[in-house]
Amino acid sequence: RNIFKVKKSNAEKSKKMEKEEKFFRQTFMYNKEINVINTATAECSVPSKRTVDLPVTAGEQLDVIDVTEGSAVICRNSEGRYGYVLVEHLNFR
């Protein structure tokens, strides 16, 4: 019975990640292929001020998806949420 619960939760997580990706593509008008170009760790906790910002907690691992013209990069967290994070809050080691 536990096997079925695991499969169900993975399916739910996959569905949630698809929904987050769809929201990201619509909000950011992002039509490129999503590729992870780097990984980074958040150095400090930062709440989101706008809907396009990704709230991060200190020590959280993030996938860097794209760089922007300013001092922010587009990142994805482990829950599949996307948003801008300032480079000064990230550690790329």
MODELLER restraints for C-alpha pairs under 7 A, 6 or more apart:
rsr = mdl.restraints
at = mdl.atoms
rsr.add(forms.Gaussian(group=physical.xy_distance, feature=features.Distance(at['CA:17:A'], at['CA:80:A']), mean=4.97, stdev=0.5))
rsr.add(forms.Gaussian(group=physical.xy_distance, feature=features.Distance(at['CA:20:A'], at['CA:80:A']), mean=6.23, stdev=0.5))
rsr.add(forms.Gaussian(group=physical.xy_distance, feature=features.Distance(at['CA:20:A'], at['CA:81:A']), mean=5.69, stdev=0.5))
rsr.add(forms.Gaussian(group=physical.xy_distance, feature=features.Distance(at['CA:24:A'], at['CA:82:A']), mean=6.21, stdev=0.5))
rsr.add(forms.Gaussian(group=physical.xy_distance, feature=features.Distance(at['CA:25:A'], at['CA:31:A']), mean=6.62, stdev=0.5))
rsr.add(forms.Gaussian(group=physical.xy_distance, feature=features.Distance(at['CA:34:A'], at['CA:65:A']), mean=6.46, stdev=0.5))
rsr.add(forms.Gaussian(group=physical.xy_distance, feature=features.Distance(at['CA:35:A'], at['CA:65:A']), mean=5.77, stdev=0.5))
rsr.add(forms.Gaussian(group=physical.xy_distance, feature=features.Distance(at['CA:36:A'], at['CA:63:A']), mean=5.87, stdev=0.5))
rsr.add(forms.Gaussian(group=physical.xy_distance, feature=features.Distance(at['CA:36:A'], at['CA:64:A']), mean=5.64, stdev=0.5))
rsr.add(forms.Gaussian(group=physical.xy_distance, feature=features.Distance(at['CA:36:A'], at['CA:65:A']), mean=4.82, stdev=0.5))
rsr.add(forms.Gaussian(group=physical.xy_distance, feature=features.Distance(at['CA:37:A'], at['CA:64:A']), mean=5.78, stdev=0.5))
rsr.add(forms.Gaussian(group=physical.xy_distance, feature=features.Distance(at['CA:37:A'], at['CA:65:A']), mean=5.78, stdev=0.5))
rsr.add(forms.Gaussian(group=physical.xy_distance, feature=features.Distance(at['CA:38:A'], at['CA:63:A']), mean=6.16, stdev=0.5))
rsr.add(forms.Gaussian(group=physical.xy_distance, feature=features.Distance(at['CA:38:A'], at['CA:64:A']), mean=5.07, stdev=0.5))
rsr.add(forms.Gaussian(group=physical.xy_distance, feature=features.Distance(at['CA:39:A'], at['CA:62:A']), mean=5.68, stdev=0.5))
rsr.add(forms.Gaussian(group=physical.xy_distance, feature=features.Distance(at['CA:39:A'], at['CA:63:A']), mean=4.60, stdev=0.5))
rsr.add(forms.Gaussian(group=physical.xy_distance, feature=features.Distance(at['CA:39:A'], at['CA:64:A']), mean=5.51, stdev=0.5))
rsr.add(forms.Gaussian(group=physical.xy_distance, feature=features.Distance(at['CA:39:A'], at['CA:92:A']), mean=6.62, stdev=0.5))
rsr.add(forms.Gaussian(group=physical.xy_distance, feature=features.Distance(at['CA:40:A'], at['CA:61:A']), mean=5.89, stdev=0.5))
rsr.add(forms.Gaussian(group=physical.xy_distance, feature=features.Distance(at['CA:40:A'], at['CA:62:A']), mean=5.28, stdev=0.5))
rsr.add(forms.Gaussian(group=physical.xy_distance, feature=features.Distance(at['CA:40:A'], at['CA:63:A']), mean=6.50, stdev=0.5))
rsr.add(forms.Gaussian(group=physical.xy_distance, feature=features.Distance(at['CA:40:A'], at['CA:64:A']), mean=6.97, stdev=0.5))
rsr.add(forms.Gaussian(group=physical.xy_distance, feature=features.Distance(at['CA:40:A'], at['CA:90:A']), mean=6.00, stdev=0.5))
rsr.add(forms.Gaussian(group=physical.xy_distance, feature=features.Distance(at['CA:40:A'], at['CA:91:A']), mean=5.47, stdev=0.5))
rsr.add(forms.Gaussian(group=physical.xy_distance, feature=features.Distance(at['CA:40:A'], at['CA:92:A']), mean=4.60, stdev=0.5))
rsr.add(forms.Gaussian(group=physical.xy_distance, feature=features.Distance(at['CA:40:A'], at['CA:93:A']), mean=6.98, stdev=0.5))
rsr.add(forms.Gaussian(group=physical.xy_distance, feature=features.Distance(at['CA:41:A'], at['CA:59:A']), mean=5.64, stdev=0.5))
rsr.add(forms.Gaussian(group=physical.xy_distance, feature=features.Distance(at['CA:41:A'], at['CA:60:A']), mean=5.51, stdev=0.5))
rsr.add(forms.Gaussian(group=physical.xy_distance, feature=features.Distance(at['CA:41:A'], at['CA:61:A']), mean=4.64, stdev=0.5))
rsr.add(forms.Gaussian(group=physical.xy_distance, feature=features.Distance(at['CA:41:A'], at['CA:62:A']), mean=6.04, stdev=0.5))
rsr.add(forms.Gaussian(group=physical.xy_distance, feature=features.Distance(at['CA:41:A'], at['CA:90:A']), mean=5.59, stdev=0.5))
rsr.add(forms.Gaussian(group=physical.xy_distance, feature=features.Distance(at['CA:41:A'], at['CA:91:A']), mean=5.13, stdev=0.5))
rsr.add(forms.Gaussian(group=physical.xy_distance, feature=features.Distance(at['CA:41:A'], at['CA:92:A']), mean=6.54, stdev=0.5))
rsr.add(forms.Gaussian(group=physical.xy_distance, feature=features.Distance(at['CA:42:A'], at['CA:56:A']), mean=6.64, stdev=0.5))
rsr.add(forms.Gaussian(group=physical.xy_distance, feature=features.Distance(at['CA:42:A'], at['CA:57:A']), mean=6.52, stdev=0.5))
rsr.add(forms.Gaussian(group=physical.xy_distance, feature=features.Distance(at['CA:42:A'], at['CA:58:A']), mean=5.13, stdev=0.5))
rsr.add(forms.Gaussian(group=physical.xy_distance, feature=features.Distance(at['CA:42:A'], at['CA:59:A']), mean=5.18, stdev=0.5))
rsr.add(forms.Gaussian(group=physical.xy_distance, feature=features.Distance(at['CA:42:A'], at['CA:60:A']), mean=5.33, stdev=0.5))
rsr.add(forms.Gaussian(group=physical.xy_distance, feature=features.Distance(at['CA:42:A'], at['CA:61:A']), mean=6.63, stdev=0.5))
rsr.add(forms.Gaussian(group=physical.xy_distance, feature=features.Distance(at['CA:42:A'], at['CA:89:A']), mean=5.85, stdev=0.5))
rsr.add(forms.Gaussian(group=physical.xy_distance, feature=features.Distance(at['CA:42:A'], at['CA:90:A']), mean=4.67, stdev=0.5))
rsr.add(forms.Gaussian(group=physical.xy_distance, feature=features.Distance(at['CA:42:A'], at['CA:91:A']), mean=6.25, stdev=0.5))
rsr.add(forms.Gaussian(group=physical.xy_distance, feature=features.Distance(at['CA:43:A'], at['CA:58:A']), mean=5.18, stdev=0.5))
rsr.add(forms.Gaussian(group=physical.xy_distance, feature=features.Distance(at['CA:43:A'], at['CA:59:A']), mean=6.08, stdev=0.5))
rsr.add(forms.Gaussian(group=physical.xy_distance, feature=features.Distance(at['CA:43:A'], at['CA:89:A']), mean=5.46, stdev=0.5))
rsr.add(forms.Gaussian(group=physical.xy_distance, feature=features.Distance(at['CA:43:A'], at['CA:90:A']), mean=5.48, stdev=0.5))
rsr.add(forms.Gaussian(group=physical.xy_distance, feature=features.Distance(at['CA:43:A'], at['CA:91:A']), mean=6.18, stdev=0.5))
rsr.add(forms.Gaussian(group=physical.xy_distance, feature=features.Distance(at['CA:44:A'], at['CA:57:A']), mean=6.15, stdev=0.5))
rsr.add(forms.Gaussian(group=physical.xy_distance, feature=features.Distance(at['CA:44:A'], at['CA:58:A']), mean=4.13, stdev=0.5))
rsr.add(forms.Gaussian(group=physical.xy_distance, feature=features.Distance(at['CA:44:A'], at['CA:89:A']), mean=6.26, stdev=0.5))
rsr.add(forms.Gaussian(group=physical.xy_distance, feature=features.Distance(at['CA:45:A'], at['CA:56:A']), mean=5.36, stdev=0.5))
rsr.add(forms.Gaussian(group=physical.xy_distance, feature=features.Distance(at['CA:45:A'], at['CA:57:A']), mean=3.94, stdev=0.5))
rsr.add(forms.Gaussian(group=physical.xy_distance, feature=features.Distance(at['CA:45:A'], at['CA:58:A']), mean=4.64, stdev=0.5))
rsr.add(forms.Gaussian(group=physical.xy_distance, feature=features.Distance(at['CA:46:A'], at['CA:55:A']), mean=5.66, stdev=0.5))
rsr.add(forms.Gaussian(group=physical.xy_distance, feature=features.Distance(at['CA:46:A'], at['CA:56:A']), mean=5.30, stdev=0.5))
rsr.add(forms.Gaussian(group=physical.xy_distance, feature=features.Distance(at['CA:46:A'], at['CA:57:A']), mean=6.38, stdev=0.5))
rsr.add(forms.Gaussian(group=physical.xy_distance, feature=features.Distance(at['CA:47:A'], at['CA:55:A']), mean=4.61, stdev=0.5))
rsr.add(forms.Gaussian(group=physical.xy_distance, feature=features.Distance(at['CA:47:A'], at['CA:56:A']), mean=6.54, stdev=0.5))
rsr.add(forms.Gaussian(group=physical.xy_distance, feature=features.Distance(at['CA:48:A'], at['CA:54:A']), mean=5.73, stdev=0.5))
rsr.add(forms.Gaussian(group=physical.xy_distance, feature=features.Distance(at['CA:48:A'], at['CA:55:A']), mean=4.61, stdev=0.5))
rsr.add(forms.Gaussian(group=physical.xy_distance, feature=features.Distance(at['CA:52:A'], at['CA:83:A']), mean=5.18, stdev=0.5))
rsr.add(forms.Gaussian(group=physical.xy_distance, feature=features.Distance(at['CA:52:A'], at['CA:84:A']), mean=6.20, stdev=0.5))
rsr.add(forms.Gaussian(group=physical.xy_distance, feature=features.Distance(at['CA:53:A'], at['CA:83:A']), mean=4.68, stdev=0.5))
rsr.add(forms.Gaussian(group=physical.xy_distance, feature=features.Distance(at['CA:53:A'], at['CA:84:A']), mean=4.58, stdev=0.5))
rsr.add(forms.Gaussian(group=physical.xy_distance, feature=features.Distance(at['CA:53:A'], at['CA:85:A']), mean=6.39, stdev=0.5))
rsr.add(forms.Gaussian(group=physical.xy_distance, feature=features.Distance(at['CA:54:A'], at['CA:82:A']), mean=6.22, stdev=0.5))
rsr.add(forms.Gaussian(group=physical.xy_distance, feature=features.Distance(at['CA:54:A'], at['CA:83:A']), mean=4.27, stdev=0.5))
rsr.add(forms.Gaussian(group=physical.xy_distance, feature=features.Distance(at['CA:54:A'], at['CA:84:A']), mean=5.53, stdev=0.5))
rsr.add(forms.Gaussian(group=physical.xy_distance, feature=features.Distance(at['CA:54:A'], at['CA:85:A']), mean=6.10, stdev=0.5))
rsr.add(forms.Gaussian(group=physical.xy_distance, feature=features.Distance(at['CA:61:A'], at['CA:77:A']), mean=6.83, stdev=0.5))
rsr.add(forms.Gaussian(group=physical.xy_distance, feature=features.Distance(at['CA:62:A'], at['CA:75:A']), mean=6.13, stdev=0.5))
rsr.add(forms.Gaussian(group=physical.xy_distance, feature=features.Distance(at['CA:62:A'], at['CA:76:A']), mean=5.69, stdev=0.5))
rsr.add(forms.Gaussian(group=physical.xy_distance, feature=features.Distance(at['CA:62:A'], at['CA:77:A']), mean=4.92, stdev=0.5))
rsr.add(forms.Gaussian(group=physical.xy_distance, feature=features.Distance(at['CA:63:A'], at['CA:75:A']), mean=5.41, stdev=0.5))
rsr.add(forms.Gaussian(group=physical.xy_distance, feature=features.Distance(at['CA:63:A'], at['CA:76:A']), mean=5.11, stdev=0.5))
rsr.add(forms.Gaussian(group=physical.xy_distance, feature=features.Distance(at['CA:63:A'], at['CA:77:A']), mean=6.45, stdev=0.5))
rsr.add(forms.Gaussian(group=physical.xy_distance, feature=features.Distance(at['CA:64:A'], at['CA:73:A']), mean=6.83, stdev=0.5))
rsr.add(forms.Gaussian(group=physical.xy_distance, feature=features.Distance(at['CA:64:A'], at['CA:74:A']), mean=6.04, stdev=0.5))
rsr.add(forms.Gaussian(group=physical.xy_distance, feature=features.Distance(at['CA:64:A'], at['CA:75:A']), mean=4.46, stdev=0.5))
rsr.add(forms.Gaussian(group=physical.xy_distance, feature=features.Distance(at['CA:64:A'], at['CA:76:A']), mean=6.55, stdev=0.5))
rsr.add(forms.Gaussian(group=physical.xy_distance, feature=features.Distance(at['CA:65:A'], at['CA:74:A']), mean=5.50, stdev=0.5))
rsr.add(forms.Gaussian(group=physical.xy_distance, feature=features.Distance(at['CA:65:A'], at['CA:75:A']), mean=5.40, stdev=0.5))
rsr.add(forms.Gaussian(group=physical.xy_distance, feature=features.Distance(at['CA:65:A'], at['CA:76:A']), mean=6.97, stdev=0.5))
rsr.add(forms.Gaussian(group=physical.xy_distance, feature=features.Distance(at['CA:66:A'], at['CA:73:A']), mean=5.92, stdev=0.5))
rsr.add(forms.Gaussian(group=physical.xy_distance, feature=features.Distance(at['CA:66:A'], at['CA:74:A']), mean=5.12, stdev=0.5))
rsr.add(forms.Gaussian(group=physical.xy_distance, feature=features.Distance(at['CA:67:A'], at['CA:73:A']), mean=4.56, stdev=0.5))
rsr.add(forms.Gaussian(group=physical.xy_distance, feature=features.Distance(at['CA:67:A'], at['CA:74:A']), mean=6.21, stdev=0.5))
rsr.add(forms.Gaussian(group=physical.xy_distance, feature=features.Distance(at['CA:71:A'], at['CA:86:A']), mean=5.78, stdev=0.5))
rsr.add(forms.Gaussian(group=physical.xy_distance, feature=features.Distance(at['CA:71:A'], at['CA:87:A']), mean=5.87, stdev=0.5))
rsr.add(forms.Gaussian(group=physical.xy_distance, feature=features.Distance(at['CA:72:A'], at['CA:84:A']), mean=5.90, stdev=0.5))
rsr.add(forms.Gaussian(group=physical.xy_distance, feature=features.Distance(at['CA:72:A'], at['CA:85:A']), mean=5.30, stdev=0.5))
rsr.add(forms.Gaussian(group=physical.xy_distance, feature=features.Distance(at['CA:72:A'], at['CA:86:A']), mean=4.13, stdev=0.5))
rsr.add(forms.Gaussian(group=physical.xy_distance, feature=features.Distance(at['CA:72:A'], at['CA:87:A']), mean=5.43, stdev=0.5))
rsr.add(forms.Gaussian(group=physical.xy_distance, feature=features.Distance(at['CA:73:A'], at['CA:84:A']), mean=5.50, stdev=0.5))
rsr.add(forms.Gaussian(group=physical.xy_distance, feature=features.Distance(at['CA:73:A'], at['CA:85:A']), mean=5.52, stdev=0.5))
rsr.add(forms.Gaussian(group=physical.xy_distance, feature=features.Distance(at['CA:73:A'], at['CA:86:A']), mean=6.33, stdev=0.5))
rsr.add(forms.Gaussian(group=physical.xy_distance, feature=features.Distance(at['CA:73:A'], at['CA:87:A']), mean=6.52, stdev=0.5))
rsr.add(forms.Gaussian(group=physical.xy_distance, feature=features.Distance(at['CA:74:A'], at['CA:82:A']), mean=6.87, stdev=0.5))
rsr.add(forms.Gaussian(group=physical.xy_distance, feature=features.Distance(at['CA:74:A'], at['CA:83:A']), mean=5.42, stdev=0.5))
rsr.add(forms.Gaussian(group=physical.xy_distance, feature=features.Distance(at['CA:74:A'], at['CA:84:A']), mean=4.61, stdev=0.5))
rsr.add(forms.Gaussian(group=physical.xy_distance, feature=features.Distance(at['CA:74:A'], at['CA:85:A']), mean=6.37, stdev=0.5))
rsr.add(forms.Gaussian(group=physical.xy_distance, feature=features.Distance(at['CA:75:A'], at['CA:82:A']), mean=5.56, stdev=0.5))
rsr.add(forms.Gaussian(group=physical.xy_distance, feature=features.Distance(at['CA:75:A'], at['CA:83:A']), mean=5.63, stdev=0.5))
rsr.add(forms.Gaussian(group=physical.xy_distance, feature=features.Distance(at['CA:75:A'], at['CA:84:A']), mean=6.21, stdev=0.5))
rsr.add(forms.Gaussian(group=physical.xy_distance, feature=features.Distance(at['CA:75:A'], at['CA:85:A']), mean=6.64, stdev=0.5))
rsr.add(forms.Gaussian(group=physical.xy_distance, feature=features.Distance(at['CA:76:A'], at['CA:82:A']), mean=4.43, stdev=0.5))
rsr.add(forms.Gaussian(group=physical.xy_distance, feature=features.Distance(at['CA:76:A'], at['CA:83:A']), mean=6.76, stdev=0.5))
